[in-house]
């Protein structure tokens, strides 16, 4: 994901500033655009710190309900790059980080696979004891055990489920009770949280100020 800025002399620069911009040697144009890039990066980092979008709205909360600040790492790796002394690109050096940032910026959906989930969170120990969350889910689905001898059944307690089922077994039973097949891939919706960018007029005003400082 990247923010591209190409100076537009017609928006906020007066005639004298337009001439100054055109007359700048390549090294000064690079300095100007780099400075502008650092300013834009600082604004993006402040928005992430405040958990606000470019328009000042609060970031959409996580679908899971989990608290804590979002996108913290995305602001740290933003870097300004200048191409041909004419174009500023504010982007992430790491391609994967850039894709994640683009998804957060514009929203959309992310494909998740079982293998990728394992890489992120580690492969589950299916022989480990059933977790409390699994036990609660099983009980909510009506999981039952035999009541003594015969064919009578009763609902199992959370403590009992945790003591008798492994992680893998509990997951298997839960899938059966929910009548679900094991998915190998699925889509995760991602809400837009635009933190990078600025309106054209603000960018050009910043550009004019930097140009003035360069010509002092």
Secondary structure as the mmCIF struct_conf table of DSSP 4:
data_model
#
loop_
_struct_conf.conf_type_id
_struct_conf.id
_struct_conf.beg_label_comp_id
_struct_conf.beg_label_asym_id
_struct_conf.beg_label_seq_id
_struct_conf.end_label_comp_id
_struct_conf.end_label_asym_id
_struct_conf.end_label_seq_id
STRN STRN1 UNK A 2 UNK A 6
HELX_RH_AL_P HELX_RH_AL_P1 UNK A 9 UNK A 12
HELX_RH_AL_P HELX_RH_AL_P2 UNK A 15 UNK A 23
BEND BEND1 UNK A 24 UNK A 24
HELX_RH_AL_P HELX_RH_AL_P3 UNK A 26 UNK A 50
TURN_TY1_P TURN_TY1_P1 UNK A 51 UNK A 51
STRN STRN2 UNK A 52 UNK A 52
TURN_TY1_P TURN_TY1_P2 UNK A 54 UNK A 55
BEND BEND2 UNK A 56 UNK A 56
HELX_LH_PP_P HELX_LH_PP_P1 UNK A 57 UNK A 57
STRN STRN3 UNK A 58 UNK A 58
HELX_LH_PP_P HELX_LH_PP_P2 UNK A 59 UNK A 62
TURN_TY1_P TURN_TY1_P3 UNK A 63 UNK A 64
BEND BEND3 UNK A 68 UNK A 68
BEND BEND4 UNK A 70 UNK A 71
HELX_RH_AL_P HELX_RH_AL_P4 UNK A 72 UNK A 76
TURN_TY1_P TURN_TY1_P4 UNK A 77 UNK A 77
STRN STRN4 UNK A 78 UNK A 83
TURN_TY1_P TURN_TY1_P5 UNK A 84 UNK A 86
STRN STRN5 UNK A 87 UNK A 92
BEND BEND5 UNK A 93 UNK A 94
HELX_RH_AL_P HELX_RH_AL_P5 UNK A 95 UNK A 106
STRN STRN6 UNK A 108 UNK A 113
HELX_RH_AL_P HELX_RH_AL_P6 UNK A 114 UNK A 121
TURN_TY1_P TURN_TY1_P6 UNK A 126 UNK A 127
BEND BEND6 UNK A 128 UNK A 128
STRN STRN7 UNK A 129 UNK A 129
HELX_LH_PP_P HELX_LH_PP_P3 UNK A 130 UNK A 131
HELX_RH_AL_P HELX_RH_AL_P7 UNK A 132 UNK A 140
TURN_TY1_P TURN_TY1_P7 UNK A 141 UNK A 142
STRN STRN8 UNK A 144 UNK A 146
BEND BEND7 UNK A 148 UNK A 151
STRN STRN9 UNK A 153 UNK A 155
HELX_LH_PP_P HELX_LH_PP_P4 UNK A 156 UNK A 157
HELX_RH_AL_P HELX_RH_AL_P8 UNK A 158 UNK A 164
STRN STRN10 UNK A 166 UNK A 166
HELX_RH_AL_P HELX_RH_AL_P9 UNK A 167 UNK A 177
TURN_TY1_P TURN_TY1_P8 UNK A 178 UNK A 179
HELX_LH_PP_P HELX_LH_PP_P5 UNK A 181 UNK A 183
BEND BEND8 UNK A 184 UNK A 184
STRN STRN11 UNK A 185 UNK A 190
BEND BEND9 UNK A 196 UNK A 196
HELX_RH_AL_P HELX_RH_AL_P10 UNK A 200 UNK A 214
TURN_TY1_P TURN_TY1_P9 UNK A 215 UNK A 215
#
